Amino acid sequence: MRPDQFGTAGLFGFWQTWMERRRLARLDADRLMEEFGAAAYEVAWTMAQEVDSGTLIETRPKGHWDRVRNIIARRTYRPFWTSGNAIR
């Protein structure tokens, strides 16, 4: 297999698809966080479960709601410990 089998155009197309998936995930994360607030993670988790089980027919790429859930988790991360209460 040649390293340039897909050529520059193929790599650019892959990159564009990847960037579009990221953009859609961020948009959905923004929308859910605005609409549901603190419950946005649970809503994204439910959507991912329903898509995986076939209950919900989805037009987004495979794994989209998992990406959305991860974005929300990164944005809302709050450790349950504080620096003053660290376990020693």
N, C-alpha and C positions, 0 to 999 in steps of 0.2 A: 504494500500500500504506500503510495507516495504521500509525503507530508503535505503537499499542496493539492491533494486530490480534489478538494472542494473549491480551491482557489480563493482569492481575496474576496470575491463577491459572496461566496458561501459563508465565509467567516463574518463578513459585514452583516449579512442577513441574519445569522445566528445572534450576533450582538444586538441588532435592532429588535429581534423577538424577545431577547432577554430583558432589554431595557423597557420594552412595552409591558412585559409581565410585571416588572418592578413598579412601573408607574401605576398600573391598574390596582396592584395590591396596596400601594400607598393611598390611592384615592378611596378605595373601599375602607381602609383602616380609618382615614380621616372622617369619612361619612358615618361609620359606625360609632366612632368616639364622640362625634358631635351629637348624634341622635340618641345614643344609649348611655353615654357617659361611662361610669365605672363598670357597667354591665357589658361593655363592648366585647371584652375578651370572651365572655360566656356565649354571646351571640355568634361570634366568629367560630368558636368551638362547635356550637350546635350546627352551624351551616356546614362545617367540614364533615361532621358525623353524618348529616343527612345526605350530602353529596356522595360520600363513600358508601353508604348503605343503599343508595339508589332511590331514596325517598324524594329527593329533590333533583330535578334535571337542571344541569348547570351548563352555561355557555362559556364560562371562564376556563382557562387552561387547568390541566390536572394539578392538584396541589395548591390551587390559588388560595383557598380559605385557610390552609395551614400557613401560608406565607403571611396572610392578613393577621392571623392570630399571633404569629411571631413578632410582627411589627408592633402590634398593640402591646404585647408583653414587654418588649424592649422599651416602649415609650412610657409605660406605667409601672415599671419595676420599682418596688419599694421593699427593701429588706426588712424582715421582721425584727431585726436587732438594730441597735444604735451603737455608736462608738462608745458611749458611756456605760452600756450594759453588756459589754463583750464578755463572753465566757472565758475564764482564765484557767 
